[in-house]
Amino acid sequence: METILNEWGSKDYCRCTSIREFPLPLCGKGRRQDLMANNDYSPQELMAVVLARDLKDGEVLRVGVAMPPVEAAVRLAHLRHGPNMELIFLGARMNVAHLHSLPMPAFGWDRRVVRWAESYSDTGHRFDRVKDWSNHVFFIGGVQVDPYGNTNLIGVGPDYHHLRFRGPGSVGTATLSTHVGRYYIVLNSHTPRIFVERCDYISAYGWGTGGADARRRVGLPGGGPKYCVTPLCVLDFAEETKRMRLHSLHAGVSAADVQAQTGFALTTAVPIPTTDPPSAEELHVLRTRVDRSGFLRR
């Protein structure tokens, strides 16, 4: 296998990997993103809370693998304000608001979650009723994201047969992102290596080349990406252009901090609000019923 240097200067190999294997979270030249060190919550806890607040009761939440802030977010939303939500973790479909706690497995999703399932299918995600997915919500990571929310989980490098870095592959994200009512891009790191002017490959089509009708032009029925949530900020997409822009900044982070870690120019609203911090009640539920082991605080 080809030995490469990853973005933090250490050796890596061209191999199939998940976003969970990226160090959490880093900024720039390997410096820890400790801009929130003086607050009593971690960036990952804030990310989970931001996502949870935007989820609505009655929605079907489809969660992939190796995305701890997302796993926490859907459980938090389900317990706080979404008793009629359905949670789908790969093949397990459940409504678990009645449970006293929803502990997160140590390494993201695994089959222990099936103990709470109302139904289970070994085939994982079922794609036989995609026309009914307007009420479904999905979450996507990426090794690259471009200004219009197109994401790349395939790999990095101009030659597909000799990638400098190989990702896990599209693993169903192309179908899911096409048909769900909306989805969120969720990233464990915010660096210029991830936020690029142009993705080497596109595994999930966001807003294409831009424009309010970007998805309609190519016949995609779903709602597309709404937010991109990172340890530094929340990004959304301008209505007319669908270009990524700053929606809110996490406490202690400036617009210049975010721009310095983004490989393309961001548009901004003025003034840019600060992301609302977790409330005491949100943190209480998150830490006592969802993430009792403190996984998001490590």
QUIZIRA-V131635 format. One record per backbone hydrogen bond with DSSP energy under -0.5 kcal/mol. CO is the residue of the C=O (numbers start at 1). NH is the residue of the N-H. E is the energy in kcal/mol with one decimal. If there is no record, write none. Layout:
CO|NH|E ; CO|NH|E
This chain:
2|14|-1.4 ; 4|6|-0.6 ; 4|12|-3.0 ; 6|9|-2.3 ; 10|6|-2.9 ; 12|4|-2.6 ; 13|15|-1.2 ; 18|21|-1.7 ; 19|22|-1.8 ; 25|33|-1.3 ; 26|190|-0.9 ; 27|31|-1.2 ; 28|30|-1.7 ; 31|27|-2.0 ; 32|34|-1.7 ; 34|37|-2.0 ; 36|39|-2.4 ; 42|46|-2.2 ; 43|47|-2.4 ; 44|48|-2.2 ; 45|49|-2.2 ; 46|50|-2.7 ; 47|51|-2.2 ; 48|52|-2.5 ; 49|53|-2.3 ; 50|54|-0.8 ; 51|54|-0.9 ; 52|55|-1.4 ; 56|59|-1.8 ; 59|61|-0.6 ; 59|86|-2.1 ; 60|62|-0.7 ; 60|137|-2.7 ; 61|63|-0.6 ; 61|88|-2.9 ; 62|139|-0.6 ; 63|90|-1.1 ; 67|70|-0.7 ; 67|71|-2.4 ; 68|72|-2.6 ; 69|73|-2.1 ; 70|74|-2.5 ; 71|75|-1.4 ; 72|76|-2.7 ; 73|77|-2.8 ; 74|78|-2.1 ; 75|79|-2.2 ; 76|80|-2.4 ; 77|81|-2.4 ; 77|82|-1.5 ; 82|85|-1.9 ; 86|61|-3.1 ; 87|89|-0.6 ; 87|94|-2.6 ; 88|63|-2.9 ; 88|90|-0.7 ; 89|92|-2.4 ; 91|93|-0.5 ; 91|121|-1.3 ; 92|89|-2.3 ; 93|118|-2.8 ; 93|119|-1.3 ; 94|87|-3.0 ; 96|99|-1.8 ; 105|108|-1.3 ; 110|113|-1.9 ; 111|114|-1.6 ; 112|115|-1.3 ; 113|116|-1.7 ; 114|117|-1.7 ; 119|93|-2.2 ; 121|124|-1.6 ; 125|127|-0.5 ; 127|130|-0.7 ; 129|132|-2.0 ; 130|133|-1.6 ; 132|135|-0.6 ; 133|136|-1.9 ; 133|181|-1.2 ; 135|60|-2.1 ; 136|181|-1.3 ; 136|182|-1.0 ; 137|62|-3.0 ; 138|184|-1.9 ; 140|186|-2.7 ; 144|152|-2.3 ; 145|196|-2.1 ; 146|149|-2.0 ; 147|244|-3.0 ; 148|207|-2.5 ; 150|146|-2.0 ; 151|203|-2.6 ; 151|204|-1.7 ; 152|143|-3.1 ; 152|144|-1.1 ; 153|169|-2.8 ; 154|167|-2.0 ; 156|164|-2.3 ; 156|165|-1.6 ; 158|160|-0.7 ; 159|162|-1.6 ; 160|163|-0.6 ; 165|156|-3.2 ; 165|167|-0.5 ; 170|173|-3.4 ; 172|176|-2.3 ; 173|177|-2.8 ; 174|178|-0.9 ; 175|179|-1.5 ; 176|180|-2.3 ; 178|222|-2.4 ; 180|223|-1.7 ; 180|224|-0.5 ; 182|138|-1.3 ; 183|226|-2.6 ; 184|140|-2.9 ; 184|186|-0.6 ; 185|229|-2.8 ; 188|25|-0.6 ; 191|194|-1.2 ; 191|195|-2.4 ; 194|145|-3.2 ; 194|196|-1.1 ; 195|263|-1.7 ; 201|203|-0.6 ; 204|151|-2.2 ; 204|206|-0.5 ; 207|210|-2.9 ; 211|214|-2.0 ; 213|217|-2.6 ; 214|218|-0.6 ; 215|218|-0.6 ; 215|220|-2.4 ; 216|219|-1.3 ; 219|221|-0.5 ; 224|183|-1.7 ; 227|185|-2.6 ; 228|235|-2.9 ; 229|187|-2.4 ; 232|250|-2.1 ; 233|230|-2.5 ; 234|247|-2.7 ; 234|248|-1.9 ; 235|228|-2.7 ; 236|245|-2.6 ; 238|242|-2.6 ; 240|212|-1.2 ; 241|211|-2.1 ; 243|238|-2.4 ; 244|267|-1.4 ; 245|236|-2.3 ; 246|269|-0.7 ; 247|273|-0.5 ; 248|234|-2.5 ; 249|275|-2.8 ; 250|253|-2.1 ; 254|258|-1.9 ; 255|259|-2.7 ; 256|260|-2.3 ; 257|261|-0.8 ; 258|261|-0.9 ; 259|262|-1.6 ; 267|246|-2.3 ; 271|273|-0.6 ; 273|249|-2.4 ; 279|283|-2.5 ; 280|284|-2.1 ; 281|285|-2.4 ; 282|286|-2.6 ; 283|287|-2.6 ; 284|288|-2.2 ; 285|289|-2.2 ; 285|290|-1.2 ; 286|290|-0.5 ; 286|291|-3.9 ; 289|102|-4.8 ; 290|104|-0.6 ; 291|294|-1.4 ; 294|297|-1.3 ; 294|298|-0.5 ; 295|298|-1.0
